[in-house]
């Protein structure tokens, strides 16, 4: 986002994309104005495992 000149965003994620949006909001709260999770499985027990590798695996 920063490389494209954006300083704030409002990400929305569907299923696995929800994990991406959540990780972004947790890691960079200063850049996220709000976030939407759509049809996502519960991730509270797995939050520490949501890494870049996890969210990019197909």
Secondary structure by P-SEA (a helix, b strand, c coil): ccccccccccccccaaaaaaaaaaaaaccccccbbbbccccccccccccccccccccc
